[in-house]
Amino acid sequence: MTKRVVIVPRWSGHAGDDWYPWIRAQLSQDPGPSLQVDVVELPNPDAPVIEQCVAALQSALGTRAEALRSTLLVGHSVGCQALLRYLAELRAGDVGVGADNERAAGPEHLLCIAGWWAVDEPWPSIRPWIDTSVALPSLQSNTAGGVTVLLSSDDPFTRDWRTNKATWEQRLDADVRVVQGGRHFNATQEPAVLQLLRERLT
């Protein structure tokens, strides 16, 4: 079965920005099973709106958890928040599927690069992403494949990485990795991101 990697960019991000093209090129060279790598851009990326972003992800990825079984979801900054809210609204398995199978549905894994629940100096259009809650029970059920978060020790938007790390661990039992000097992971090549992706694809 073909595995799929779906990247959702940062605020104002497009498919050709940051490490997204490099990651696609690197993964395309890896041996092993067939791998499809896509970037799903958020609508109105300079001021993304939660409802529009969730609708765009539903259109691109579907609305049922079992459709994502062979998919690795990768969010970058606000792309993480968009994926969290999309996943929280996923419908569970079809009628007749047992509870154990329903919990096993959803993405194979969720990777959050420079993920956050709040930023240090929020601007008006980002406030809804901070102030609007996420349905955690549904989100937890639909991320049964696991959540890994990559943070930086000097992210300019969330300087208190320790509190950010603790929040991810408390809310989603996430595996949080901290990179020294990674800033907001905006470089054209991000080896830590590639390493984590390859780890989760094996």
Secondary structure, DSSP 8 states (H G I E B T S, - for coil): --EEEEEE--TT--TTSTTHHHHHHHHHT--SS-EEEEE---SSTTS--HHHHHHHHHHHH-SBGGGGTTEEEEEETHHHHHHHHHHHT-B---TT--HHHHHH-S-SEEEEET--S--SS--GGGHHHHHS---HHHHHHTTTT-EEEEEETT-SS---HHHHHHHHHHHH--EEEEETT-TTS-SS--HHHHHHHHHHH-
